């Protein structure tokens, strides 16, 4: 699912919450503004739609900070305990990833009625605007991720991951860099598969949205939003599971090759997130 639909559906799961900012608490305190801004990037909501959307957003944020944040804080503590092991077990790391995905899905289910109602109320020109911006993103992603030769795609994949890992580990050592390069090479044409799956999902999304006046629009759109990774497609599901397993194995090897300084940095970053999020828990 693309960024605009993540924002539209208020997907506030842990991964989305903490991935962009070094201070999770700061990010969370501004989520109401961030989500509204992201929605308005892709949909020019009129004053009536904005007035309807604002209290719904606040309801979701209140639910999230009272119900979900305590679970995230606990998840972070268990993750801290796990990554302190000399060589964290791959299956345990994958289990933590699955749990984070389940938290993501819980938010999707909670917020889907709001997203579906908002989509149903879109005027034709708003839908055209959304489709145009989807196509713009698709063109840019194809240019960036598919046009380069495969070997360049692989090297750029490794570079992107190294960049994401640096705030956690600092500079990677040679063993870690080699492991990242191996992971990137093993994923081969992942860019193409990812974009093809997104295109299939967008096709289904557009077919349902174009029939938003139908009596069964709500359940059909709910199904589409809850199956953004192509859960109905066995091949797509298998590819995603393989990708998750490969990432768990990679993280295990990176931690096994980490020195004391790197392990301390990982732990301190997780602890900082844990403290920040704990401070945002509300009573509902």
FIROKOL-484418 format. One record per residue: x, y, z of N, C-alpha, C, O in turn. Coordinates in steps of 0.1 Angstrom, whole numbers, plus 5000, padded with zeros to 4 digits. Layout:
<tikes>
XYZXYZXYZXYZ ...
</tikes>
This chain:
<tikes>
500849885000500050005000500950125000501950135007 500550224992501350344991501150445003500250425011 502050535004502050625015500750705018500350715029 500150745007498950825008497850735014496950785022 497750605011496750525016497050475031496150455039 498350475034498750445048498250565056497650535067 498450685052497950795059496450805060495850825070 495850775048494350775048493750685057492750715064 494350565059493850455067494350475082494050395090 495150575084495650605098496450495103496250455115 497350435095498050325099499250365108500250405104 498950355121499850415131500650305138501050315150 500950195131501650085138503050125142503550225137 503650045150505050075155506050105144506750205145 506050025133506950045123506850185116507850255114 505550225114505350355108505650465118506050575114 505350435130505450545140506950585143507250695144 507850485143509150515147510250515136511350555138 509850475124510850455114511350595109512550605105 510550695109510950825103511750915112512451005108 511550895125512050995135512950925145512650805149 513950995150514750935160514150945174514450865183 513151025175512451045188510951005186510151075180 510550885190509250835188508250925195507150945190 508550975207507551055214507251185206506151225206 508351245200508051365192507251335181506351415177 507451215174506651185163505151155167504251205160 505051095178503651065182502851185186501651195183 503551285193502851405197502351485185501451565186 502951455173502551535161501751445151501651495139 501351325155500751245145499451295139499151285127 498651375147497451425142497751525131497051525120 498751605132499151695121499751625110499451655098 500651525112501251445102500251375093500351385081 499351305099498351235091497451325083497251295071 496951435089496151525082496951585070496351605059 498251615072499051665061499251565050499151605038 499451445054499651335044498351315036498451295023 497251315042495951295035495751415026495351395014 496051535030495851655022496751655010496551735000 497951585011498851575000498251514988498551544977 497351414990496751334980495251364977494751324967 494551424987493151444986492851594990493151625002 492351674981491951804985490551794992489551814985 490551765005489251755012488551885013489251985015 487251885011486552015013486352035028486651955036 485752155031485652195045484752095053484952065065 483652045046482751945053483451815056483351755066 484251765046485051645048486051655059486251565067 486751775059487751795070487051805084487651745093 485951865084485251875097484751735102484751715114 484451655093484051515097485251435101485251355110 486351455093487551375095488251405108488751315115 488351525112489151565124488751495137489651445143 487451495141487151425153487351275152487651205162 487151215140487451075138488951045141489250945147 489751125135491151115138491551115152492351035157 490951215160491251215174490751095181491451055191 489651045177489150915184490150805182490450725191 490650795170491650685167492950705174493450605179 493350825175494550855183494450825198495350765204 493250855203492950825217492950675219493550625229 492250605211492250455211493650405211494050315218 494450455202495850405199496750425211497450335215 496650545217497650575228497250505241498050485249 495950475242495550405254495550255253495850185263 495250205241495150055239496449995233496849885237 497050055223498049995216499450035221500349945221 499650155225501050195230501550105241502750075241 500750065251501249975261501849845255502849795260 501249795245501649675238503049705231503849615231 503149815225504449845219505549855229506649815226 505249925240506349935250506749795255507949775257 505849705257506149565261506949495250507949425252 506549515237507249465226508649505225509549435222 508849635228510249695227511049635238512249605236 510549605250511349545261511749405257512849365259 510849325252511149195248512149195236512949095235 512049285227513049295217514349335222515349285217 514449425232515749455238516349335244517549305243 515549255251516049135257516649035247517648975249 515949025236516248935225517548975218518448895216 517749105215518949145207520149145216521249165210 520049135229521249125237521848985238522948975243 521148895232521748755231522948755222522948835212 523948675224525148675215524748655200525348725192 523848565198523348535184521848515184521448405186 521048625184519648615185519048505175519448505163 518148425181517548315173516648375162515948465164 516848325150516148375138514648365140513848455137 514148245145512748225146512148325156511048365155 512948355167512448455177512348595171511448665174 513348625163513348755156512148765147511448865146 511948655139510748655130509448665138508548735133 509348605149508148605157507848755162506748795162 508948825165508748965169508249045157507449135158 508749015145508349085133506849055130506149145126 506448935132505048895130504148965139503049005136 504648975152503849045162503649195158502549245160 504649255153504549395149503549405137502749495136 503549305128502649305117501149295122500249355117 501049205132499649195138499149325144498049355144 500149395151499749525156499349625145498349695147 500049615134499749695122498349665118497549755115 498049535117496649485112495549535122494449565117 495849535134494849575144494449715142493249755143 495449805138495149945136494349955123493450035122 494649875113493949875100492449845103491549915098 492249745111490849705114490149805122488949835119 490849875131490149975139489750095131488750155133 490650135121490450255114489750245100489450345094 489550115096488950095083487650165081487350225070 486750165091485450225089485550375085484850425077 486550445091486750585088487250595074486750685066 488250515070488850525057487750495046487650565036 486950395048485950345039484850455037484450485026 484450515048483450625047484050745040483250805032 485250775042485850895036485950865021485650955012 486450745017486550705003485150714996485050754985 484150665003482850654997482250794994481450814985 482750895001482251035000483051114990482751234988 484051064984484851134974484051174962483251094957 484251294957483651344945484551294933485651254935 483951284921484751234909486051304907487051244904 486051444909487351514907488351474918489551484915 487951444930488851404940489451264937490651244939 488651174932489151044928490151054916491150994916 489851144907490751164895492051214901493151174896 492051304910493251364916494051254923495251244922 493351164930494051054937494750964927495850924929 494050924916494550834906495750904900496750834897 495751034897496851104890498051094899499151084894 497851114912499051114921499550974923500750954925 498650874923499150734923500050704911501050654912 499550754899500350724887501650804887502650744883 501650914893502950994894503950914903505050904899 503450864914504350794923504850664916505950624917 503950604908504250474901505350504891506350424890 505250614884506250644873507650674880508650624875 507550744891508850774898509450654904510750634903 508650564909509250434915509750344904510850284906 509050334893509550254882510850304877511850234874 510950444876512250504871513350474881514450444876 513050484893514050474904514450324906515650294908 513450234906513750094910513849994899514349884901 513250024887513249924877514149954865514649864858 514350084862515050124850516550084851517150054841 517150104862518650064863518849914861517949834863 519949874856520249734854520149664867520249724878 519949534866519649454878520749464889520549484901 522049464884523149464893523149604901523549604912 522749704894522749834900521549844910521649904921 520449774907519349774916519749704929519349744940 520549594928521049524939521949604948521849604960 522849674941523849754949523149874956523449904967 522149934949521350044955520549994967520350064977 520049864966519249804977520149794989519749825000 521349744987522249734998522649865004522649885016 522849964996523150105001521950155009522150225019 520750135004519550185012519450125025519150185035 519749995026519649925039520749965048520449985060 521949985043523050025051522650165057522950195069 522050255049521750385054520750375066520750445075 519750275064518750265075519350195087518850225098 520350115085520950055097521950145105522150115117 522550235098523550325105523050385118523850395127 521850445118521450505131521350395142521350435154 521250265139521150165149522550115153522750095165 523350085143524650025145525850115145526950085149 525650235139526750315135527350255122526650195115 528650285120529250225108529350075109529750015119 528850005098528949865098530349815096531149885089 530749705102532049645099532049565086530949545080 533149515082533249445069532349325068531749295058 532349245079531449125080530049165078529349095070 529649275084528249315083527949365069526849345064 528849445063528649495050528549375040527649385031 529349275041529249165032527949085034527349045024 527449085046526149015048525049095042524049035037 525049225043524049305037524049295022523049285015 525249285016525449275002524849134998524249124987 525049035005524548895002523048905003522348844994 522448965013521048975014520449045002519449004996 521049154998520549234987520649154974519749164965 521649074972521848994960520848884960520248854949 520548824971519548714972518148754968517348674964 517848884971516548934968516348964953515248984949 517348954945517348964931516349074925516549194927 515249014919514349104913513149144922512049154918 513449164935512449204944511749334940510549344943 512449424935511849554930510749524921509649584922 510949444911509949414901508749344907507549384904 509049244915507949174922507049264931505849254931 507749354938507049444947506149534939504949554943 506649594928505949694920504749624913503649674912 504949494908503949424902502749394912501649404908 503149354924502049324934501349454937500149454939 502049564938501349694941500449734930499349784933 500849704918500049744906498749654907497649704904 498849524910497649444911496749494922495549504920 497349534933496549584944495849714940494649734943 496549804934495949924930494849904920493849984920 495049804911493949774901492649734909491549784905 492749654919491649614926491049734934489849744935 491949814940491449924947490650024938489550074942 491150044926490450134917489150074912488150154911 489149954910487849884906486749904916485649934913 487149884929486149894939485750044942484550074943 486750134942486450274944485550334933484750414936 485750284921484950334910483450294911482650344904 483250194920481850144922481450184937480750104943 481850304941481650344955480150364958479750384970 479350374948477850394950477150254952475950254955 477850144950477250014951476949984965477550034975 475849904967475449874981476449794989476549805001 477349714982478349634989479749704989480749634991 479749834987481049904986481849884999483049854999 481249905011481949905023482649775026483849775029 481949655025482649535027483749505017484849445020 483449545004484449514994485749604996486849554995 485549734999486749815002487449775014488649785015 486749735024487349685037488249565034489349565039 487749475025488549365021489849405014490949355017 489749505005490849554997491949615007493149585006 491449695016492349765025493049665035494249695039 492349565038492949465048493849365041494549285048 493849365028494749275020495649345011495749314999 496249445016497149535008498349455002498849504992 498749345008499949275003499549154994500349074991 498249154990497849044982497648914989498048814984 497048925001496848805009496048695002496148575005 495248734992494448634984495348564974494848474967 496548614971497448564961498448484968499348534975 498448354965499348254972500848294969501648284978 501148324957502448354953502948484960504148484965 502148584961502548704968502748684983503648734989 501848604989501948575003503248495005503948525015 503548394997504848324999506048414997506948395005 506048504988507148594985507348684997508448705001 506248735003506348815015506948745027507748795034 506448625029506948545040508448515038509148515048 508848485026510248455024511148585026512248575032 510548695022511248825025511448855040512448895044 510348825047510448845062511448745068512248785077 511448625064512448525069513848565066514748555074 514048615054515348665050515848785058517048795062 514948875062515248985070515548945084516548995090 514848845089515148795103516448735103517248755113 516848655093518148595093519248695092520348685098 519048795084519948905082520248975096521348995099 519149015103519349085115520048995125520849045133 519748865126520448775135521948775132522748785141 522348765119523748765116524448905119525548905123 523749015116524249145119524549165134525549215138 523649115142523849125157524949025162525649065171 525048915155526048815159527448875156528448845163 527548955145528749015141529049155148530049215145 528149205156528249335162529249335174529349235181 529949445175530849455187530049515198528849545197 530749535210530049585222529449725220528449755224 530249805212529749945210528449945202527550025205 528349865192527249855183526049795191524949845190 526249695199525149635207524649745217523449755219 525549825223525149925232524250025225523250075230 524650065212523850165205522450115201521550185202 522349985197521049925194520249925207519049965206 520749885218519949885230519550025235518450045239 520450115233520050255237519050315229518150385233 519050285216518050335207516650275210515650345210 516650145212515350075216514850135229513650155231 515750145239515350205252514850345251513850375258 515450425242514950565240513550555235512650635239 513250475225511950455219510950415230509850465231 511350315238510550265248510150375258508950385262 511050455262510750565272509850665265508950715272 510150705253509350805246507950755245506950835248 507750635240506350585238505650565251504450595252 506350525262505750505275505150635280504150645286 505850745277505450875281504250925274503651025278 503850865263502650905255501450825258500350855252 501550725266500350645269499350725277499650805286 498050715272497050795279495950705285496050575283 495050755291494050675299492750655290491850585295 492750705278491550675269490450765273489350755266 
</tikes>
